[in-house]
Amino acid sequence: MLTHHRHQEIMAALHQAGRVEVAGIATVLSVSEETIRRDMKLLEEQGLLRRIYGGAVLPRLDQDRPLLERGKLNAREKARVGHLAQKLVRDGMSIFIDSGTSTLALARVLAGRSINVTTNSINVALLLGDGPGRVNLTPAPCGPRTMRWSGTRPWITPDGFISTSPSWGSAPSTSTMAGWITRSMNPCCAGH
């Protein structure tokens, strides 16, 4: 079977089921699992699917939208999360705020508070930069060996959870956030 035809079959199965497993589609198309993995890698590079352990799913549409557009999705819920989360922040605290629309909602309600914020989000830094607290913008990417933050609470927005642990779309992000969580006393996850 030609590569183009395999790609069409993989995408048709993916659109029908929402998920395709490497072993299953390899059997259906009578090709090796390695061939399917190569096909999926190419399709992922084209933005047509997202590879996961053992197969592929359709790409998450909210990841492809600009931040301002994503911020409009579930805006009330994100604002509510921000209002609830800000109750856990005391003046004088040192906190880390991750990039994302849910954490940006938190930053909005923290504006004007006397807190020390470290963030990897230019939007959070700009929002809080004129306030009475201190804002530190981290360069990206940074790994666990270079992190020296020792605040009390990071506010993070994982892409999802594997078992009971937060997970991000890339290994460097997961590694970096794991470092923040390890170095804190009370990590909090916020998301939609």
C-alpha positions as a LaTeX table, in Angstrom:
\begin{tabular}{lrrr}
\hline
Residue & $x$ (\AA) & $y$ (\AA) & $z$ (\AA) \\
\hline
Met1 & 0.00 & 0.00 & 0.00 \\
Leu2 & 1.32 & 3.44 & $-0.89$ \\
Thr3 & 2.25 & 5.91 & 1.84 \\
His4 & $-0.42$ & 8.38 & 0.73 \\
His5 & $-3.12$ & 5.72 & 0.93 \\
Arg6 & $-1.97$ & 4.59 & 4.39 \\
His7 & $-2.12$ & 8.18 & 5.59 \\
Gln8 & $-5.67$ & 8.52 & 4.25 \\
Glu9 & $-6.69$ & 5.30 & 6.01 \\
Ile10 & $-5.08$ & 6.35 & 9.30 \\
Met11 & $-6.82$ & 9.73 & 9.19 \\
Ala12 & $-10.19$ & 8.18 & 8.24 \\
Ala13 & $-9.95$ & 5.76 & 11.19 \\
Leu14 & $-8.88$ & 8.60 & 13.47 \\
His15 & $-11.80$ & 10.80 & 12.47 \\
Gln16 & $-14.21$ & 7.91 & 12.90 \\
Ala17 & $-13.02$ & 6.71 & 16.32 \\
Gly18 & $-11.18$ & 9.75 & 17.72 \\
Arg19 & $-8.19$ & 7.51 & 18.51 \\
Val20 & $-6.09$ & 5.05 & 16.52 \\
Glu21 & $-3.86$ & 2.37 & 18.00 \\
Val22 & $-0.63$ & 1.47 & 16.22 \\
Ala23 & $-1.13$ & $-2.30$ & 16.52 \\
Gly24 & $-4.74$ & $-2.21$ & 15.34 \\
Ile25 & $-4.22$ & $-0.05$ & 12.26 \\
Ala26 & $-1.05$ & $-2.01$ & 11.35 \\
Thr27 & $-3.10$ & $-5.21$ & 11.30 \\
Val28 & $-5.90$ & $-3.63$ & 9.26 \\
Leu29 & $-3.45$ & $-2.21$ & 6.70 \\
Ser30 & $-1.19$ & $-5.32$ & 6.69 \\
Val31 & 1.99 & $-3.36$ & 7.43 \\
Ser32 & 4.45 & $-3.35$ & 10.32 \\
Glu33 & 3.89 & $-1.33$ & 13.47 \\
Glu34 & 7.13 & 0.53 & 12.72 \\
Thr35 & 5.69 & 1.66 & 9.36 \\
Ile36 & 2.62 & 3.00 & 11.15 \\
Arg37 & 4.80 & 4.81 & 13.72 \\
Arg38 & 6.73 & 6.50 & 10.89 \\
Asp39 & 3.45 & 7.43 & 9.20 \\
Met40 & 2.09 & 8.88 & 12.43 \\
Lys41 & 5.28 & 10.86 & 12.96 \\
Leu42 & 4.90 & 12.44 & 9.52 \\
Leu43 & 1.21 & 13.15 & 10.09 \\
Glu44 & 2.03 & 14.75 & 13.45 \\
Glu45 & 4.65 & 16.97 & 11.81 \\
Gln46 & 1.91 & 18.14 & 9.44 \\
Gly47 & $-0.32$ & 18.93 & 12.42 \\
Leu48 & $-2.93$ & 16.33 & 11.47 \\
Leu49 & $-2.70$ & 14.19 & 14.60 \\
Arg50 & $-1.03$ & 14.05 & 18.00 \\
Arg51 & 0.93 & 10.94 & 18.88 \\
Ile52 & 0.29 & 9.37 & 22.26 \\
Tyr53 & 1.53 & 6.18 & 23.88 \\
Gly54 & 0.50 & 3.31 & 21.60 \\
Gly55 & $-1.27$ & 5.37 & 18.97 \\
Ala56 & $-2.60$ & 8.78 & 18.05 \\
Val57 & $-5.49$ & 11.17 & 18.67 \\
Leu58 & $-6.75$ & 14.25 & 16.90 \\
Pro59 & $-4.80$ & 17.38 & 17.82 \\
Arg60 & $-6.29$ & 19.48 & 20.62 \\
Leu61 & $-7.83$ & 22.50 & 18.97 \\
Asp62 & $-7.38$ & 24.73 & 22.02 \\
Gln63 & $-3.59$ & 24.29 & 21.80 \\
Asp64 & $-3.53$ & 25.71 & 18.28 \\
Arg65 & $-5.51$ & 28.86 & 19.10 \\
Pro66 & $-3.85$ & 32.10 & 20.19 \\
Leu67 & $-3.85$ & 32.84 & 23.92 \\
Leu68 & $-6.46$ & 35.61 & 23.67 \\
Glu69 & $-8.80$ & 33.31 & 21.76 \\
Arg70 & $-8.29$ & 30.44 & 24.24 \\
Gly71 & $-8.95$ & 32.85 & 27.09 \\
Lys72 & $-12.50$ & 33.31 & 25.82 \\
Leu73 & $-13.22$ & 29.58 & 26.16 \\
Asn74 & $-14.76$ & 28.80 & 29.55 \\
Ala75 & $-14.00$ & 32.36 & 30.66 \\
Arg76 & $-16.48$ & 32.29 & 33.59 \\
Glu77 & $-15.05$ & 29.05 & 34.92 \\
Lys78 & $-11.49$ & 30.37 & 34.64 \\
Ala79 & $-12.45$ & 33.58 & 36.45 \\
Arg80 & $-14.08$ & 31.49 & 39.19 \\
Val81 & $-10.94$ & 29.36 & 39.53 \\
Gly82 & $-8.92$ & 32.58 & 39.78 \\
His83 & $-11.15$ & 33.99 & 42.52 \\
Leu84 & $-11.08$ & 30.75 & 44.50 \\
Ala85 & $-7.32$ & 30.32 & 44.10 \\
Gln86 & $-6.49$ & 33.89 & 45.18 \\
Lys87 & $-7.92$ & 33.10 & 48.61 \\
Leu88 & $-4.92$ & 30.82 & 49.15 \\
Val89 & $-2.44$ & 33.63 & 48.47 \\
Arg90 & $-1.33$ & 35.81 & 51.37 \\
Asp91 & 0.45 & 39.16 & 51.02 \\
Gly92 & 4.21 & 38.71 & 51.11 \\
Met93 & 4.06 & 35.19 & 49.63 \\
Ser94 & 6.40 & 34.06 & 46.87 \\
Ile95 & 4.53 & 32.14 & 44.20 \\
Phe96 & 5.14 & 30.78 & 40.71 \\
Ile97 & 2.45 & 31.35 & 38.08 \\
Asp98 & 2.62 & 29.17 & 34.96 \\
Ser99 & 1.64 & 30.42 & 31.52 \\
Gly100 & $-1.90$ & 29.71 & 30.38 \\
Thr101 & $-5.37$ & 31.16 & 30.37 \\
Ser102 & $-6.49$ & 29.78 & 33.74 \\
Thr103 & $-3.41$ & 31.13 & 35.49 \\
Leu104 & $-3.84$ & 34.45 & 33.68 \\
Ala105 & $-7.31$ & 34.62 & 35.27 \\
Leu106 & $-5.62$ & 34.14 & 38.65 \\
Ala107 & $-3.11$ & 36.90 & 37.88 \\
Arg108 & $-5.97$ & 39.28 & 37.07 \\
Val109 & $-7.42$ & 38.94 & 40.57 \\
Leu110 & $-3.96$ & 39.15 & 42.16 \\
Ala111 & $-3.18$ & 42.49 & 40.47 \\
Gly112 & $-2.51$ & 45.10 & 43.15 \\
Arg113 & $-1.53$ & 42.55 & 45.81 \\
Ser114 & 1.84 & 42.73 & 47.55 \\
Ile115 & 3.25 & 39.35 & 46.49 \\
Asn116 & 6.42 & 38.10 & 44.84 \\
Val117 & 5.67 & 36.35 & 41.57 \\
Thr118 & 7.97 & 34.29 & 39.39 \\
Thr119 & 6.42 & 33.44 & 36.03 \\
Asn120 & 7.27 & 32.09 & 32.62 \\
Ser121 & 4.40 & 34.09 & 31.09 \\
Ile122 & 5.03 & 37.51 & 29.58 \\
Asn123 & 1.29 & 38.22 & 29.92 \\
Val124 & 1.32 & 37.51 & 33.67 \\
Ala125 & 4.51 & 39.58 & 34.08 \\
Leu126 & 2.99 & 42.54 & 32.22 \\
Leu127 & $-0.25$ & 42.30 & 34.17 \\
Leu128 & 1.43 & 42.23 & 37.59 \\
Gly129 & 4.55 & 44.26 & 36.80 \\
Asp130 & 3.15 & 47.63 & 37.88 \\
Gly131 & 1.85 & 46.35 & 41.21 \\
Pro132 & 3.41 & 46.69 & 44.65 \\
Gly133 & 4.97 & 43.21 & 44.57 \\
Arg134 & 7.99 & 41.93 & 42.72 \\
Val135 & 7.73 & 40.07 & 39.40 \\
Asn136 & 10.46 & 37.81 & 38.04 \\
Leu137 & 10.17 & 36.59 & 34.46 \\
Thr138 & 12.00 & 33.31 & 33.89 \\
Pro139 & 13.78 & 32.66 & 30.64 \\
Ala140 & 12.61 & 29.64 & 28.73 \\
Pro141 & 13.37 & 26.84 & 28.57 \\
Cys142 & 14.89 & 26.03 & 31.92 \\
Gly143 & 15.52 & 22.60 & 33.30 \\
Pro144 & 15.40 & 21.13 & 36.78 \\
Arg145 & 19.14 & 21.60 & 37.33 \\
Thr146 & 18.98 & 25.36 & 36.73 \\
Met147 & 15.97 & 26.11 & 38.93 \\
Arg148 & 16.68 & 27.74 & 42.24 \\
Trp149 & 13.20 & 28.94 & 43.13 \\
Ser150 & 12.16 & 28.23 & 46.70 \\
Gly151 & 8.76 & 29.83 & 47.05 \\
Thr152 & 5.79 & 28.33 & 48.78 \\
Arg153 & 3.29 & 27.64 & 46.01 \\
Pro154 & 3.49 & 27.21 & 42.23 \\
Trp155 & 0.29 & 27.72 & 40.21 \\
Ile156 & 0.48 & 25.42 & 37.22 \\
Thr157 & $-1.77$ & 24.39 & 34.33 \\
Pro158 & $-0.91$ & 20.91 & 33.06 \\
Asp159 & $-2.17$ & 19.67 & 29.70 \\
Gly160 & $-3.52$ & 16.59 & 31.44 \\
Phe161 & $-2.80$ & 13.94 & 34.04 \\
Ile162 & $-1.12$ & 10.56 & 33.74 \\
Ser163 & $-2.28$ & 8.48 & 36.68 \\
Thr164 & $-2.33$ & 11.18 & 39.38 \\
Ser165 & 0.62 & 13.21 & 38.10 \\
Pro166 & 0.34 & 16.35 & 35.97 \\
Ser167 & 1.71 & 16.12 & 32.44 \\
Trp168 & 2.63 & 18.66 & 29.78 \\
Gly169 & 2.91 & 18.25 & 26.02 \\
Ser170 & 6.69 & 18.05 & 26.00 \\
Ala171 & 9.30 & 16.34 & 28.12 \\
Pro172 & 11.17 & 19.61 & 28.88 \\
Ser173 & 7.95 & 21.23 & 30.15 \\
Thr174 & 7.09 & 18.21 & 32.29 \\
Ser175 & 10.63 & 18.12 & 33.67 \\
Thr176 & 10.62 & 21.85 & 34.44 \\
Met177 & 7.23 & 21.78 & 36.16 \\
Ala178 & 8.19 & 18.67 & 38.11 \\
Gly179 & 11.10 & 20.70 & 39.47 \\
Trp180 & 8.79 & 23.53 & 40.55 \\
Ile181 & 6.46 & 21.05 & 42.25 \\
Thr182 & 9.33 & 19.27 & 44.01 \\
Arg183 & 10.74 & 22.56 & 45.33 \\
Ser184 & 7.43 & 23.83 & 46.69 \\
Met185 & 5.45 & 22.99 & 49.79 \\
Asn186 & 1.92 & 23.25 & 48.35 \\
Pro187 & 1.60 & 23.03 & 44.56 \\
Cys188 & $-1.79$ & 23.91 & 43.06 \\
Cys189 & $-3.07$ & 22.90 & 39.65 \\
Ala190 & $-5.56$ & 25.07 & 37.81 \\
Gly191 & $-7.09$ & 24.34 & 34.45 \\
His192 & $-10.18$ & 23.67 & 32.44 \\
\hline
\end{tabular}
